[in-house]
Each structure stands twice: as structure tokens, then as C-alpha cells.
Amino acid sequence: MTQRTHASELADFDQGWLEVLEQTPFARLVLALAGLTRFGQRPAPLHRLATVLDRPAEETVALLEENTTARIEDGLAHWDDPFPGDRVRRTIYVGDYEVAMKSGCAPDLFFFAAVLDVPFRVEDTCATTGTPIRVDFVPNGYQRVDPPETVTALVPLGQLREVSGASYEQINASVCTHQPFFASAEAAQGWLADHPGGHVFTVAEMFQRPWIAYYRDEVGPLIHPEPS
């Protein structure tokens, strides 16, 4: 594959990802909840959540009830169990606050870094070798990754498009379970062979994806508006 052809294919891949994400309402919902509640540490006013989603309060509540474990009490959204599931895939730490990530995928973490206003770290293991992986995220970036060669897997566009607009539960089962961290591109070769058209990116390359920048620029300011 020539460099120009590869660049064109990658541009199509990135554009396709953004299109599917924008057609899937819960994607922005989960980002809004993560940013406003800091992974469930504090409740978020329902009106703030509705503003981020650009939806009436009633629609926001319905979307929330269909796709998350959050609950509304006295006009506040409480996200008690952000990532429900049967097995811990990775663990998020915000200071001393610990969140077991039993659903969701490695790419989610880059979206969270794009909209959160606090640093957090993630501890995981390579899906192939079992090598411990740690990534220290900061708002809109990262500070440390160990091993430095760690990559994130993203499924082929066709697989992603099959669940466009689906619920969190459906996408978690069909897509998120197939998007782990690997300790290196070499460790991901088996995954790439099983997912033709998929991609793996280093941590630095993930932050170069235009859809990460889109949510940083479009959603981040709604979650953390500048003081008037």
C-alpha cells in the first residue's frame, strides 16, 4: 500500500468513526456523564446534562434510563456504577477514587481524557501477553504510558457501522469487547489478522485522531464552560 493510499484509507476510517459516533446518541451521553460526574464521584444537574446533549430534559432522562445505570433524584443524575459488567477489564483511578471498568473499551479512555478536567490513570493488561499496562492521562493528553509501545485496537468500519445507533449494551457486546489494549503492535498481530480493516494506534496516535479533537472542541466546552 502506498503512503498516499494509506493516508486516504486512514482518513476514510477516521471520518467513518466520527459519523457512527454522531449517529449513536449514547456516545455523547457517556462522555457527558464522565465529564460532569468525574466517573460518578459527584452528581450532575439534569439541566447541565441536557445542555451537553442538546436535548429536552425528558428525552435526556429516557436516553439515560435506556443506556446507563445512572438515576435521577431531585434533579440530579447519580452515576453509581458507570461501567457495569461481569468481569473487570481495566481500572480507572482519579486520585484515590477507583472505578472498575467492567464494560467499555480502551478507545473510550481517550474520549474521557478529551472532556475531563482532571488527570486519571488506567491500569490494564495486554490482551495477548498479559503484560501490565499503565497510562497516565491528563486533560486532552497523556503524561506517561508503560510500556511505551502500547497500542489501542479499533475494529473495522464495517463492524462498527453494523451497530450504528444501537444501545450501549449492544455496542458493548459487539464492539467494545473487541477493542483492548496491547503491549505493542507485535502483540496485536493476531488481533489484526482476525479483524481485517481494523487498526491499532499508539497512545500518541490516538490523540491525533480527528474524532478525539472533535469531542474535545465540541463537547468539552459544554461540560466545562468558561466562567461568565
C-alpha positions in Angstrom: 0.0 0.0 0.0 1.4 3.4 -1.0 1.8 6.2 1.5 -0.9 8.2 -0.3 -3.3 5.3 -0.4 -2.7 4.5 3.3 -3.4 8.2 4.2 -6.6 8.1 2.2 -7.8 4.9 3.8 -7.0 6.2 7.2 -8.9 9.5 6.5 -11.9 7.4 5.5 -11.6 5.3 8.6 -11.5 8.4 10.8 -14.4 10.0 9.1 -16.4 6.8 9.4 -15.8 6.6 13.1 -17.0 10.2 13.6 -20.1 9.6 11.6 -21.1 6.5 13.5 -20.4 8.1 16.9 -22.6 11.1 15.9 -25.4 8.7 14.9 -25.2 6.9 18.3 -26.7 9.2 21.0 -25.4 7.3 24.0 -21.8 8.1 22.9 -22.2 11.7 23.9 -24.3 10.7 26.9 -21.5 8.6 28.4 -19.0 11.4 27.7 -21.2 13.9 29.3 -21.7 11.7 32.4 -18.0 11.0 32.7 -17.1 14.7 32.5 -19.9 16.1 34.7 -19.7 13.4 37.4 -16.0 12.6 37.1 -16.8 8.9 36.7 -19.6 9.0 39.3 -17.8 10.9 42.1 -20.4 13.6 42.3 -24.0 14.0 40.9 -24.6 16.2 37.8 -27.6 18.6 37.5 -30.0 17.2 34.9 -30.2 20.5 33.2 -26.4 20.5 32.6 -26.6 17.0 31.2 -29.5 18.1 28.9 -27.5 21.1 27.7 -24.5 18.9 26.7 -26.8 16.6 24.8 -28.8 19.4 23.3 -32.0 17.6 24.2 -35.0 18.4 26.4 -34.9 17.0 29.9 -37.5 14.4 29.2 -35.5 13.0 26.3 -32.3 13.1 28.3 -33.9 11.0 31.1 -35.2 8.5 28.7 -31.8 8.1 27.0 -30.1 7.8 30.3 -32.5 5.1 31.6 -32.1 3.1 28.4 -28.3 3.2 28.2 -26.8 3.7 31.6 -27.1 2.7 35.3 -27.5 6.4 36.2 -30.5 7.5 38.2 -32.2 10.9 38.6 -33.0 12.1 42.1 -34.1 15.7 42.9 -33.0 16.9 39.5 -29.5 15.3 39.8 -28.0 12.5 37.8 -26.2 9.9 40.0 -23.8 7.6 38.1 -23.3 4.9 40.8 -21.9 2.1 38.6 -20.5 3.7 35.4 -19.3 0.5 33.7 -21.4 -2.5 34.7 -20.5 -6.0 33.8 -19.4 -9.4 34.9 -15.6 -9.0 34.7 -13.2 -6.1 35.4 -11.5 -5.2 32.1 -9.4 -2.4 33.4 -9.4 0.0 36.4 -9.5 3.8 36.3 -8.0 5.9 39.2 -8.9 9.5 39.7 -6.7 10.4 42.7 -7.8 8.0 45.4 -11.1 7.3 43.7 -11.2 3.8 41.9 -13.6 2.8 39.1 -13.8 -0.8 37.9 -14.3 -0.7 34.2 -16.3 -3.9 33.5 -17.7 -2.6 30.2 -16.5 -0.2 27.6 -13.2 -0.3 25.6 -9.7 1.1 25.5 -10.6 3.8 23.0 -13.2 5.2 25.4 -10.4 6.4 27.7 -9.1 8.8 25.0 -12.6 10.3 24.7 -12.7 10.7 28.5 -9.3 12.5 28.5 -10.7 14.9 25.8 -13.5 16.1 28.1 -12.4 15.6 31.7 -10.8 18.5 33.6 -8.8 16.3 35.9 -6.0 13.7 35.4 -6.6 10.0 35.7 -4.7 6.8 35.2 -5.7 3.4 33.8 -4.3 0.1 34.7 -4.8 -2.8 32.3 -3.1 -5.9 31.0 -2.2 -6.8 27.4 -4.9 -8.9 25.8 -2.3 -11.2 24.3 0.7 -11.3 26.6 -0.8 -10.4 30.0 1.9 -7.6 30.3 0.8 -4.9 32.8 -0.2 -1.7 31.0 -0.5 1.7 32.6 -1.5 5.0 31.0 -1.5 8.3 32.9 -4.0 10.6 31.2 -4.2 14.4 31.7 -6.9 16.7 30.2 -6.6 16.3 26.4 -3.4 14.2 26.5 -1.3 11.8 28.5 1.8 12.1 30.7 3.1 8.5 30.8 2.5 5.2 29.1 4.1 1.9 30.1 5.1 0.0 28.1 5.8 2.9 25.7 4.8 0.7 22.7 1.3 0.2 24.0 -1.4 0.3 21.2 -5.2 0.5 21.2 -7.3 -1.6 18.9 -10.2 -0.2 16.8 -12.5 -2.6 14.9 -13.1 -2.3 11.1 -15.6 0.3 10.0 -18.0 -2.3 8.7 -18.2 -3.9 12.1 -18.8 -0.5 13.7 -21.4 0.5 11.2 -23.4 -2.6 11.9 -24.3 -1.2 15.4 -24.7 2.5 14.4 -27.4 4.0 16.6 -27.6 0.9 18.8 -27.8 0.9 22.6 -24.8 0.8 24.9 -25.5 -2.8 25.8 -25.5 -3.8 22.1 -22.3 -1.9 21.2 -20.5 -3.1 24.3 -21.2 -6.7 23.3 -20.5 -6.3 19.6 -17.7 -3.7 19.5 -16.2 -2.8 22.9 -15.2 -6.4 23.8 -13.1 -6.4 20.7 -11.1 -3.2 21.4 -8.5 -3.8 24.1 -5.0 -2.5 24.8 -2.0 -4.5 23.6 1.5 -4.0 24.9 2.9 -3.5 21.4 1.9 -3.6 17.7 3.6 -7.0 17.6 1.4 -8.3 20.3 -1.6 -7.1 18.3 -0.8 -9.0 15.1 -3.2 -11.9 15.9 -6.0 -9.4 16.5 -5.3 -7.6 13.2 -5.4 -10.9 11.4 -8.8 -11.7 12.9 -10.1 -8.2 12.1 -9.2 -7.2 8.5 -9.6 -3.5 8.1 -9.1 -2.8 11.8 -6.3 -0.6 13.1 -4.1 -0.3 16.1 -2.7 3.1 17.2 -0.1 4.1 19.8 -1.3 6.4 22.6 0.2 9.4 20.9 -1.5 8.4 17.6 -4.9 8.1 19.3 -4.7 11.7 20.3 -4.2 12.6 16.7 -7.5 11.1 15.6 -9.8 13.9 14.4 -12.8 12.5 16.3 -11.0 12.9 19.6 -10.3 16.5 18.7 -14.0 16.9 17.7 -15.3 15.9 21.1 -12.6 17.9 22.9 -13.7 21.0 21.0 -17.5 20.4 20.7 -18.4 18.6 23.9 -15.6 19.6 26.4 -16.6 23.3 26.5 -20.2 22.4 27.2 -19.2 20.2 30.1 -16.7 22.8 31.5 -18.0 26.2 30.3 -15.8 29.2 30.8 -16.9 31.4 33.7 -19.1 34.3 32.6 
